[in-house]
């Protein structure tokens, strides 16, 4: 994530609960994916879990992007 986006999240997350929650989920998905990626072998269940986490992360990132777009246009 770009530095400017991180600054916008920090600035507006105290007043925008949806933004704060989406970012929190994004970080949690990222941490879970990192743990799975660091394993030398993934079981079938773990592979399915990784695929599901990637989908959820992408959906969440799209939602974050929509909110951040609004803040980018107002903070110029």
Secondary structure, DSSP 8 states (H G I E B T S, - for coil): --HHHHHHHHHHTTT-HHHHHHHHHHHHHHHHHHHHHTSS---HHHHHHHHHHHHHHHHHHHHHHHHHHHHHHH--
